[in-house]
């Protein structure tokens, strides 16, 4: 199953059209530090997780004459991301750590910022800017139940931290402690998450690429799955990559779904999620269309992958729009159009 996903995905540049879109929606902004600046670290130590295992992150250190400027700039980035961008917050902020992950395509830096008045802290990430990843973030912002705050400038992408329990950690250490009712809720959410990823063609949702968010709601806990890695937005050709149910890291959740949900319930939850996607696509029609214009013009995959994916989707849906598609953006557009048309045709109140 691992062979379904390319070991190394190329980084795609941001086009002028996409840059204009980002500027219009306040995503494109000048920032005081670039991704490449953070690569000039002088040393590092391994970061271990709470279970004592290698987290695949290293904490990096900088020479004294660079550290002061880097930390000042990172505080400004925090202010731009979370406030009005002024320097009035800076005296109350401290950069506790800068971590670097050498695993995966984006090779992000994770910045821990602490408020020295109350010891509250937040994280944000600085990554290499990649057009397909930006499309993934924007589609998540528009089409999912979750809004995402991120900024782009030059070759740098700044993302806010998405809180939650990493999926692999939840499966290994928390799932077996859940009640039967909780497991049914988790199974329902996985079905909806699986459908959401498939419709908007977000790939590689292995368990460490999403988090489980727990929310107390009266006498129960609500479970929500949120994607945290958008590197594989509409890149691969194999249609199974876009369905988390086919990735072996999610086998435990797939088994859970088959054990606690009946087929009619599964189909109901799929239908619910497709309807919600159609409603969001309709309510955000103007912004979504502007984004899709950028995607349709962009090169964010390879010809053989495009050919493979559109053939599979044509066989699955019978929609000739997939056959006409020549780029990945056109395939995404056809997929969303297919969902919206079906929703409108089946809804007697529209």
C-alpha positions in Angstrom: 0.0 0.0 0.0 2.9 2.3 0.6 3.8 2.2 -3.1 0.6 4.1 -3.8 2.3 7.3 -2.5 5.3 8.8 -4.2 8.4 8.9 -1.9 9.3 12.4 -3.1 6.8 14.9 -4.4 8.3 17.9 -6.2 7.7 21.4 -4.9 5.5 23.5 -7.2 6.1 27.3 -7.5 3.4 29.8 -6.8 2.1 31.3 -10.0 1.2 35.0 -10.5 -2.5 34.0 -10.7 -2.3 32.2 -7.3 -0.3 35.0 -5.8 -3.0 37.5 -6.8 -5.6 35.3 -5.3 -3.6 35.1 -2.0 -3.2 38.9 -1.9 -6.9 39.4 -2.4 -7.8 37.2 0.5 -5.0 38.6 2.8 -2.9 35.5 2.6 0.0 37.1 0.8 1.9 39.3 3.2 5.4 40.6 3.9 7.0 38.8 6.8 10.4 39.7 8.5 11.9 36.2 8.1 12.1 33.5 5.5 12.3 29.7 5.7 15.9 29.7 4.4 17.0 32.0 7.3 16.1 29.2 9.8 18.3 26.7 8.0 21.4 28.5 9.3 21.3 26.7 12.7 24.6 25.8 14.4 23.6 22.7 16.3 20.7 20.5 17.4 19.5 17.9 19.8 16.9 15.1 19.4 13.4 15.8 20.6 11.6 12.8 22.3 7.9 12.4 22.7 6.0 11.8 26.0 6.5 8.1 25.5 10.3 8.5 25.3 10.5 7.7 21.6 12.2 9.7 18.9 9.7 12.3 17.6 11.6 12.8 14.3 12.0 16.5 15.4 15.3 18.1 16.4 15.6 21.3 18.5 18.0 23.7 16.7 20.3 26.4 18.0 21.7 29.5 16.4 24.8 31.6 17.0 24.3 34.4 19.4 24.5 37.2 16.9 21.8 35.5 14.7 19.6 34.3 17.5 18.5 37.7 18.7 17.4 38.8 15.2 15.7 35.5 14.5 13.7 35.5 17.7 12.7 39.1 17.2 11.5 38.3 13.7 9.6 35.2 14.9 7.8 37.3 17.5 6.7 39.6 14.7 5.5 36.7 12.7 3.4 35.6 15.7 1.9 39.1 15.9 1.0 39.2 12.2 -0.5 35.7 12.4 -2.5 36.2 15.6 -2.9 39.9 16.0 -2.6 43.2 14.2 1.1 42.9 13.4 2.2 45.6 15.8 5.2 45.3 18.0 3.3 46.1 21.2 3.1 42.4 22.0 6.8 41.7 21.6 8.0 42.5 25.2 5.5 39.8 26.5 6.6 37.0 24.2 9.4 34.5 24.4 10.6 32.0 21.8 10.9 28.9 23.9 12.1 26.6 21.1 12.7 26.2 17.4 12.3 22.6 16.2 13.1 21.2 12.8 11.6 18.1 11.2 13.7 16.3 8.5 10.9 13.8 7.8 8.5 14.3 4.9 8.5 16.8 2.0 7.8 20.1 3.7 10.6 19.9 6.3 8.9 22.3 8.6 10.2 24.4 11.5 8.0 24.4 14.6 8.1 27.6 16.7 7.0 27.6 20.3 5.9 31.1 21.5 5.2 31.7 25.2 3.5 34.6 26.9 5.8 35.4 29.8 2.9 37.0 31.8 0.9 33.8 32.2 3.0 31.0 30.7 0.4 30.2 28.0 2.1 29.1 24.7 1.2 28.4 21.1 3.0 26.8 18.1 3.2 27.9 14.5 5.1 26.4 11.6 7.3 27.8 8.9 7.6 25.6 5.7 8.7 25.8 2.1 5.9 27.4 0.1 4.4 24.9 -2.3 1.5 25.6 -4.6 -0.2 22.2 -4.1 0.0 22.6 -0.3 -1.5 26.0 -0.5 -4.4 24.7 -2.6 -4.9 22.0 0.0 -5.0 24.6 2.8 -7.4 26.8 1.0 -9.8 24.0 0.1 -9.7 22.9 3.7 -10.6 26.4 4.8 -13.5 26.7 2.3 -14.9 23.2 2.2 -14.3 21.6 5.7 -15.9 22.5 9.0 -12.6 24.1 10.0 -11.0 27.4 9.2 -7.2 27.6 8.8 -5.0 30.6 9.4 -1.9 30.8 7.2 0.3 33.3 5.4 2.6 33.2 2.4 5.5 35.4 1.3 8.0 34.4 -1.3 9.2 30.8 -0.6 7.9 30.7 2.9 4.6 29.4 4.2 3.5 30.1 7.8 0.7 27.9 9.3 -1.0 28.1 12.6 -0.9 24.9 14.8 -3.9 22.6 14.7 -4.6 21.3 18.1 -5.5 17.7 18.8 -4.3 14.2 19.6 -2.2 12.8 16.7 -4.2 10.0 15.0 -1.5 7.4 15.5 -1.2 8.3 19.1 -4.9 8.2 19.6 -5.3 4.8 18.0 -2.5 3.3 20.0 -3.1 4.8 23.4 -6.6 6.1 23.7 -9.0 4.2 21.4 -9.2 1.1 23.6 -10.2 3.2 26.6 -13.3 4.6 24.8 -16.8 3.5 25.6 -18.9 1.7 23.0 -20.9 5.0 22.4 -17.6 6.8 21.9 -16.4 4.2 19.4 -19.6 4.6 17.4 -19.0 8.4 17.3 -15.4 7.8 16.2 -16.4 5.4 13.5 -19.0 7.9 12.2 -16.4 10.7 12.1 -13.9 8.5 10.2 -16.6 7.7 7.6 -17.3 11.4 7.1 -13.6 12.3 7.1 -12.9 9.6 4.5 -15.6 11.0 2.3 -14.5 14.6 2.7 -10.9 13.7 1.7 -12.0 11.8 -1.3 -14.4 14.4 -2.7 -11.8 17.2 -2.5 -8.9 14.9 -3.4 -6.7 15.3 -0.3 -4.3 12.4 -0.3 -2.0 10.6 2.2 -4.2 10.8 5.3 -2.2 8.3 7.2 -2.8 8.3 10.9 0.1 10.7 11.7 -1.2 13.2 9.1 -4.4 14.0 11.0 -5.4 14.7 14.6 -8.4 13.7 16.7 -10.1 16.7 18.4 -12.2 16.0 21.5 -14.9 18.5 22.5 -17.1 18.1 25.6 -20.8 18.5 24.7 -23.2 18.1 27.7 -23.1 14.5 28.7 -20.8 13.2 25.8 -17.6 13.8 24.0 -17.7 14.8 20.3 -14.9 13.5 18.1 -13.7 15.4 15.1 -10.8 14.4 12.7 -8.8 17.2 11.3 -6.2 17.0 8.6 -2.9 18.6 9.5 -0.8 17.8 6.4 -1.8 19.1 3.0 1.3 18.1 1.0 -0.6 15.5 -1.1 -3.4 17.7 -2.4 -4.5 16.3 -5.8 -1.0 15.0 -6.8 -1.2 11.2 -7.0 -2.8 9.1 -9.7 -4.1 6.2 -7.7 -7.6 7.0 -6.6 -7.1 4.9 -3.4 -4.6 7.5 -2.1 -7.5 9.9 -1.5 -9.4 7.4 0.7 -8.0 7.1 4.2 -9.7 3.7 4.5 -7.2 2.1 2.1 -4.1 3.2 4.0 -2.8 0.5 6.3 -2.1 2.9 9.2 -5.9 3.4 9.4 -6.8 -0.3 9.5 -7.8 -0.2 13.2 -10.4 2.5 12.4 -11.6 0.7 9.3 -12.2 -2.4 11.4 -14.0 -0.4 14.0 -16.3 1.0 11.4 -17.2 -2.5 10.1 -17.8 -3.7 13.7 -20.0 -0.9 15.1 -21.8 0.6 12.1 -24.3 -1.1 9.7 -24.1 -0.5 6.0 -27.2 1.8 5.9 -25.7 4.0 8.6 -22.4 4.2 6.6 -24.2 5.3 3.5 -26.2 7.8 5.5 -23.1 9.4 6.9 -21.5 9.5 3.4 -24.6 11.2 2.0 -24.6 13.7 4.9 -20.9 14.7 4.3 -21.4 15.1 0.6 -24.4 17.3 1.2 -22.4 19.5 3.6 -19.6 19.8 1.1 -22.1 20.8 -1.6 -23.6 23.4 0.7 -20.2 24.9 1.6 -19.2 24.9 -2.0 -22.4 26.7 -2.9 -22.2 29.3 -0.1 -18.6 30.0 -0.9 -19.1 29.8 -4.6 -17.3 33.0 -5.6 -14.1 32.4 -3.6 -14.1 28.7 -4.5 -14.4 29.5 -8.2 -11.5 32.0 -8.0 -9.4 29.3 -6.4 -10.4 26.8 -9.0 -9.4 29.2 -11.8 -5.9 29.2 -10.3 -5.8 25.4 -10.0 -7.1 24.8 -13.5 -4.2 26.9 -15.0 -1.6 25.4 -12.7 0.8 22.5 -13.1 0.6 20.6 -9.8 1.0 17.0 -10.9 2.5 14.8 -13.7 0.7 13.8 -16.9 0.7 10.1 -16.2 -0.8 10.7 -12.7 -3.5 13.0 -14.2 -4.4 10.4 -16.8 -4.6 7.6 -14.2 -6.8 9.5 -11.8 -9.3 10.9 -14.3 -9.8 7.4 -15.8 -10.5 5.9 -12.4 -13.0 8.7 -11.5 -14.7 8.4 -14.9 -15.2 4.7 -14.3 -16.5 5.4 -10.8 -18.9 8.2 -11.6 -19.6 8.0 -15.3 -19.2 11.8 -15.5 -17.7 12.8 -18.8 -16.2 16.0 -17.2 -13.4 13.8 -15.8 -12.6 12.5 -19.3 -12.3 16.1 -20.5 -9.9 17.2 -17.7 -6.3 17.9 -18.7 -4.9 19.1 -15.4 -5.4 18.2 -11.7 -7.2 21.5 -11.1 -9.8 20.5 -13.7 -10.3 17.1 -12.0 -10.9 18.8 -8.6 -13.3 21.2 -10.3 -15.2 18.2 -11.9 -15.3 16.4 -8.6 -16.8 19.3 -6.7 -19.2 20.1 -9.6 -20.4 16.4 -9.6 -21.2 16.6 -5.9 -23.0 20.0 -6.2 -25.1 18.8 -9.2 -26.1 15.6 -7.4 -27.1 17.5 -4.3 -29.2 20.0 -6.2 -30.9 17.3 -8.3 -31.8 15.2 -5.3 -33.0 18.1 -3.1 -36.7 18.9 -3.8 -36.5 22.2 -1.9 -33.9 23.8 -4.2 
